[in-house]
């Protein structure tokens, strides 16, 4: 892909997200979401591989369905109540439909069926964009839907945490593992969004940081399956040593940064007198932690079953850009001690 076309697509991607962020009218927000979807499709199909084309087609059909539902629900709300403002959307049918459509857009269970298959067909760079940047615009709309049904949100959140935990247990492809990880993390965010939206924002930002760290590590080591991770120590010994900490942080293990949002969300659920919800969410986190441990074990404690063709590839010059990886990994591992400072910055 030529640099000019790539720049135009990335600009359109940024413009679509920014338009959704800045809009208070449903039609403008819908236009931003559509611009976002159209801009990423050429990036997804650039490999000219049947698997990539299949993933692009599935993604397009899913996003088009969700966008049509959003447009229909917003028109219904305007027809009944005469109101196009996002924050004033209050009709129960419209808010429920829009919430389900946005859940389909981000990949919340039980509308998660497309996410593992689509992510599996993409290269790691496009997969990183799909797992992080593409979640921001729909979440900006979810955060503004203050009149959404709390029972629906808790159902979506619990289902996502459980599906994300169970679904990743038998996977051997790292991209599918990260897809189920995304589903589980989105469930944690949705659980608390009705009670304390700023905690959802904190969890989303930390999820973006941790997922970026893991995706960039896999891109550096070219680790597409759990078996190939066994050879990563010969390519990048230092990164292979630190990467399990990033994976365990993604699983929410203390004293790493990923423990912070889970700890605060469980604390808030207990304050809201939802002990059963908090217990199920905590147990589902153990399921997720198990498959992160599998990946960590493969990277650090497993020797390759085959003879590595070059005994020390780390001696060769590496031309990949690793400054962003170093920054993201540092944030992924070391943020927990400054939790009080982060909480003081967030709006109450």
N, C-alpha and C positions, 0 to 999 in steps of 0.2 A: 504494500500500500504506500502511495506517495506521501511525503511529508505534508503537502498542501491539503490532501484529502483527509489525512489523519487529524491535522489541526482543525479543519472545518468540522469534523465529526465531534471532536472533544469540546470545541467551542459550543456546538449545538447541545451537547450533553449538559454542559455547565449552564447554558442559557435556559434549558427546560427546567432544571432543578431550581434555579434562581427565580424563574417565573412562578413556579408553584410556591416557593417560599414567600414571595412578595405579594401574592394575590389574596384578596379577601372575597373574590367572586368565583363561584363554582366553574363558570365557563373558562375563565383564565387559568384556574388550577388544572382543569381538564386539558387545556391546550398545552400547558407545561408538561404534564404527564405524557401526552402523546408525542411531543417533541423529544422528550427523554427516550421513549421507546424507539422511535424511528432513528435516532442518532446512534443507538448501540447496535442495531441490527446488522449494519455493514461490518462493524468490528467483530461481531460473533461469527459472521459467515466468511471472513477473510481467508481462512485456511483452505477453502475449496475441497473439503473432505466431506463425505456423506454424513458422517456423525455430526459435524459442525452444522451442516445444512439442516439436518433433522432437529438439532437443538434450537437453531434459529427459528424454524417453523413452529415448533412447540411454544417457544417463548412469545412469538408474535401472536399466535392464536389466543394464548392465555391472557396476555396483556390487553389485546383488543376486546376480549370478553369483559374483563374487569373495567376497562375504560367505558364501554357501552353501558354497563351497569351503573357506573358513577353518573354518567350523563342522564340516564333515565331517572335515577333516584333524585338528582338535583332538580330536574324539570318537574318531577312529581311534587317535590317540596315547594317549588315556586308556584306551581299550579294551585296547590291547596292553601298555602300560607302567604303567597305573594312575596317570598323572600329568597334572594339569591346569595345572601351573605353566608359565608362558611360557618362562622361562629354562631349564627342565629338559626342554623338548621335544627329544627326541633320536632318535626313530624316523626313518630316512631317508625313507620314503614320506611321513610327515606333514610333515616340515620342507620337503621339495621342493614338496609341494602348497601349503603355506602361503606359501612364497616366491613361487611362481607367482601365487597369488591376490593377494598384496600388490603384486606387479609389475603385475597387471591393474588394481588399485585406483589406483596412482599414474601409470600410463601408460608403463611401461618397454617397449621393443621386445623381442620381437615382439608384445606385447600392447598396442600403442600405438594401434591403429586407431581407437579412439573419441575420443581426446583432441583432434586437430585439428578434427574435425567438431563436437564438442560446444562447444569454445571459440569456434568461428566463429559459433555461434548465440546467444551470450550478449552482454549489454552489458559494457562494460569493467570496471565495478565488480564485478559477479558473476564475471567472468573472472579478476579479480585474486584474489578469494577462492578460486576453484577452483585457480588456479596456485600459490598460496602456502599458505594455511591448511589446505586439504584434503590437502596432502602431509604434514603434520606427524604426524598420528595413525598412518598406515601406517608412516612411517619410524621412529616410536618402537618399533613391533613388529619391524621389520626389524633394528634395532640390537640387539634382545634375542635374536634367533635366532643364537646363537653357533655352533650346530652345523650351520649351513647348508653345503651343498656349495660349496667355493670355485670349482670349475670352472664350475658353474652361474652363480655370481655374475659371474665374469669374462666368460662368454658373454653374459649379459644386459647387462652394462655396455658391452662392445665393440659389441654389436648396437645398443644405444641411441645411443651416440655417433655411429656411422656413419649410422644411420637419421635421427637428428636433424640431421646435417650435410647429407646428400643430400636429405632431404625438404623442407628449407626453401629450396632453391636456386631453384625455379621458382614460388615463391608471391608473390602481389601483395597479399594480405590480411594486415594487420599482426597480427591475432589468430592466424592460422595460423602465421605466422613465429614468434610467441612460443610457440605450442604445440610446434613442432619444437625450439625453443630449450630448452623445458622437458624434452623427451625427452633431448636431448643432455646437459644438465646432470645429470639423474638418472643417466645412464650413468656419468658421472665419479664420482658419489658411490658407486654400487654397486661400481665397480671396486676401491675401496680399503677397503670396509667390513669385509672379513674381516681385514685386516692392521692398520689403525689407525682404529678407529671414530670417534675424536675429530676426525680430518680430514674424515670424512663429515659430522659435525655442523657443522664450520666451513664446509664447502662449501655445506651446506643453508642455514645462516643467511645467508651472503653471497648465495646465489641468491635468497632471499626479499627481501633488501634491494634487489638490482639489478633484479629483476623488478617490485617495487613501484614503483621509480623510473620505469621505462619505461612501465608501465601508467598511472600518474598523469600522466605527460607526454602520452601519447596521449589520455587523458580530457580534459585541459585544452585540447588543440588539436583534439580530435575527429578524430584521424587514424586512420580505419578501413582505408584502403588506402595503398599507397605513393604513388599519384598525389596524393591529398589532402594528403599531408605537404608537398608543394611549396608549399602556401599557408600553412603554419603560421608562417612568418616574419612574416606580416602580423598574426597574432593574438598571438603572444608571442615577440618577437625574442630576448630574453635566454634564454628556455628553449629555443628552437630552436637557439641557439648551444651551449648546454651539453648538450642531449640526445644529440648524437652521441658525446660522451665517455662517457655512461652506456651507450649501445649498444655501443661498443667495449670498455668494461669487461665487459659481458655476454659479449662474444666472447673475453675473456681476453687483451687486448693490454696489455703493460707500457707505462708505469708506473702503470696503473690498478688498482683494488682487485680486479677479476676475475681478474687474473693470479696472485694469491696462491694460491687453492686449486689451480689447474691446475699451478703450479710445484711446490707441495708434494706433490701426488698423483703427478706424474711422478717426482719425486725418490724417493718411497717405493716406487713400482713398480720403479725401478732397483735399490733396496736389496733388494727381494724377488726379484731375478734374473728379472724379467719384461720384458726389453728389447723384445720384439716387441709385447707389449700396450701398453707405453708409447709406442712409435713409432706404432702405429695410432691410439691416442687423440690423440696430438699432431697427426697428419695430419688427423684428423676435425675437430679444432678449427679448422684452416684453412678447411674447408668452411663451418663456422658463421660464421667471421669474414667470409667473402665476402658472405653475405646481410645481416649487420649493416652492412657497408660500403655495400651497396646502399641500405639505409634511411637511413644517415647522409648519403649523397650526395643523396638526394631531399630531405632536410630542409634541407641547407645550401647546396648548389651547383646546385639546379634551380629555375628560375623557373616559376611557374604558367603552363600553356598558355592559360588563360582570363583575362579581365580580372577582377580581384578587385572585387567589388561595392562594398566600402568600402575605400578606399585605406589606411587606418590603423586597423584594428579595435582595436589595442592602446591607442588613446586612450580607448576606452570602459571604463567601470568593470567590473572582473571580480569576480564574487561567489563564485568557487570558492575552496575552502580550499587554500592552497598551502604552508602551513608544513610539513606532512608530506612533500610533494614536495621541498621544499628540504632537509630533513633527510636523506631517503633518497638524494637525488642527491649530497649531500656525502659520505656514507658510501660510495656507489658509486664515487666518483672518487679519494678521498684516503686510503684505508686501507692501501695497500701499504707505506709507510714504517714503520708500527708493527707489521709482521709479527712481529718477535721478541717484542714485548710480548703480542700475541694468543696466540702459541704458549706463552708462559710461563703464561698463565692456564688454557689447556686442560689437562685431565688427561692424563698420559702413559700 
